């Protein structure tokens, strides 16, 4: 990736967060805006990895500071429910890799809202064995019955 593309991507990531923060201004407590900087805590839904590189690089390059955002990235993990942490008010913003968790939360009346996506295509995939390939999403007429030996 060229330097121009990397800088463009970083600016897009920073502007996405800034726009998302503006869209959620009714959700972020007023005391989060102290000393002309918005203190924002970002709860990751999982361990930090390649999907969060935009946020990490933008923070390292000072883009959040330039926009008046003091961003703290909270690590996630297998026992962290990012939706619940944000809904409880412990963190202002969360990041999850599972759309169903957001849909389930809103169906249960939990006041969270998805305001941006980090990837244009989902980073996970479905796969099958080469000897019995699935070539398109369709129902199979009959599945092989496993034999007990």
C-alpha positions as CSV (number, residue, x, y, z in Angstrom):
1,X,0.0,0.0,0.0
2,X,1.4,3.4,-0.9
3,X,2.0,6.1,1.7
4,X,-0.9,8.2,0.2
5,X,-3.3,5.2,0.6
6,X,-2.2,4.6,4.2
7,X,-2.7,8.3,5.1
8,X,-6.0,8.3,3.3
9,X,-7.1,5.2,5.2
10,X,-6.0,6.7,8.5
11,X,-7.9,9.9,7.9
12,X,-11.0,7.9,7.0
13,X,-10.8,5.9,10.2
14,X,-10.3,9.1,12.3
15,X,-13.2,10.8,10.6
16,X,-15.4,7.8,11.0
17,X,-14.8,7.8,14.8
18,X,-15.3,11.6,14.9
19,X,-18.6,11.4,13.0
20,X,-19.7,8.5,15.1
21,X,-19.0,10.4,18.2
22,X,-21.0,13.4,16.9
23,X,-23.9,11.0,16.0
24,X,-23.9,9.6,19.6
25,X,-23.6,13.0,21.4
26,X,-26.9,12.2,23.2
27,X,-25.4,9.0,24.5
28,X,-22.0,10.3,25.7
29,X,-22.2,11.9,29.2
30,X,-21.5,15.7,29.3
31,X,-18.7,15.2,31.9
32,X,-16.8,13.2,29.2
33,X,-16.0,16.6,27.6
34,X,-13.6,18.1,30.0
35,X,-10.8,20.6,29.3
36,X,-11.9,21.0,25.6
37,X,-11.2,17.3,24.9
38,X,-13.7,14.5,24.7
39,X,-12.5,11.6,26.9
40,X,-13.7,8.5,25.0
41,X,-13.1,4.9,26.0
42,X,-13.3,2.4,23.2
43,X,-14.1,-1.1,24.4
44,X,-12.8,-3.8,22.0
45,X,-14.9,-6.9,21.7
46,X,-11.9,-9.2,21.3
47,X,-8.2,-9.2,21.5
48,X,-6.5,-6.4,19.5
49,X,-5.5,-7.5,16.0
50,X,-5.4,-6.4,12.4
51,X,-9.0,-5.2,12.4
52,X,-8.1,-2.4,14.9
53,X,-5.0,-1.2,13.2
54,X,-6.7,1.9,11.9
55,X,-7.7,3.0,15.4
56,X,-4.2,2.2,16.8
57,X,-2.3,4.0,14.0
58,X,-4.7,7.0,14.1
59,X,-4.1,7.3,17.9
60,X,-0.3,6.9,17.4
61,X,-0.2,9.6,14.8
62,X,-2.2,12.0,16.9
63,X,-5.3,12.2,14.7
64,X,-7.8,11.8,17.7
65,X,-5.9,14.5,19.6
66,X,-6.1,16.9,16.6
67,X,-9.9,16.4,16.6
68,X,-10.2,17.0,20.4
69,X,-10.6,13.4,21.3
70,X,-8.7,11.7,24.1
71,X,-9.1,8.1,23.1
72,X,-8.4,5.2,25.4
73,X,-8.5,1.7,23.9
74,X,-9.7,-0.9,26.3
75,X,-8.6,-4.5,25.5
76,X,-11.3,-7.2,24.9
77,X,-11.2,-10.9,25.2
78,X,-13.3,-14.0,25.5
79,X,-15.0,-12.9,28.7
80,X,-15.7,-9.3,27.6
81,X,-19.2,-8.5,26.4
82,X,-18.6,-5.2,24.6
83,X,-22.3,-4.5,24.1
84,X,-23.0,-4.9,27.8
85,X,-20.0,-2.7,28.9
86,X,-21.2,0.2,26.6
87,X,-24.9,-0.2,27.6
88,X,-23.9,-0.1,31.3
89,X,-22.1,3.3,30.7
90,X,-18.6,2.0,31.7
91,X,-17.3,2.9,28.2
92,X,-18.6,5.4,25.6
93,X,-18.0,3.3,22.4
94,X,-17.6,-0.4,21.7
95,X,-16.4,-2.5,18.8
96,X,-17.7,-6.0,18.1
97,X,-17.2,-8.3,15.2
98,X,-20.7,-9.8,15.5
99,X,-23.7,-8.1,14.1
100,X,-26.1,-10.6,15.9
101,X,-24.9,-9.3,19.3
102,X,-26.1,-5.8,18.3
103,X,-29.3,-7.1,16.9
104,X,-30.0,-9.1,20.0
105,X,-29.3,-6.2,22.3
106,X,-31.7,-3.8,20.4
107,X,-34.4,-6.5,20.3
108,X,-34.1,-6.7,24.1
109,X,-34.5,-2.9,24.5
110,X,-30.8,-2.3,25.3
111,X,-30.1,1.3,24.2
112,X,-27.2,0.8,21.9
113,X,-26.9,1.9,18.3
114,X,-24.5,0.8,15.5
115,X,-23.2,4.0,13.8
116,X,-20.3,2.8,11.7
117,X,-18.6,-0.3,10.3
118,X,-14.9,-1.0,10.3
119,X,-14.7,-3.2,7.2
120,X,-16.6,-3.0,3.9
121,X,-16.6,-6.8,3.8
122,X,-16.9,-9.1,6.7
123,X,-13.5,-10.5,7.7
124,X,-14.7,-14.0,8.5
125,X,-15.7,-16.7,6.0
126,X,-17.4,-20.0,5.7
127,X,-15.5,-22.9,4.1
128,X,-15.9,-26.5,3.1
129,X,-13.8,-29.5,2.3
130,X,-12.5,-29.8,-1.2
131,X,-13.7,-33.4,-1.5
132,X,-17.3,-32.2,-0.7
133,X,-17.4,-28.6,-1.7
134,X,-20.2,-26.1,-1.1
135,X,-20.2,-23.8,-4.1
136,X,-23.2,-21.7,-3.3
137,X,-25.5,-21.0,-0.4
138,X,-28.4,-23.4,-0.9
139,X,-30.1,-26.2,1.0
140,X,-28.8,-29.7,0.3
141,X,-31.4,-32.3,-0.5
142,X,-29.7,-34.9,1.6
143,X,-26.8,-34.8,3.9
144,X,-24.6,-37.9,4.3
145,X,-25.5,-39.8,7.4
146,X,-22.4,-40.6,9.5
147,X,-21.9,-44.3,10.2
148,X,-20.9,-45.5,13.7
149,X,-18.1,-48.0,13.5
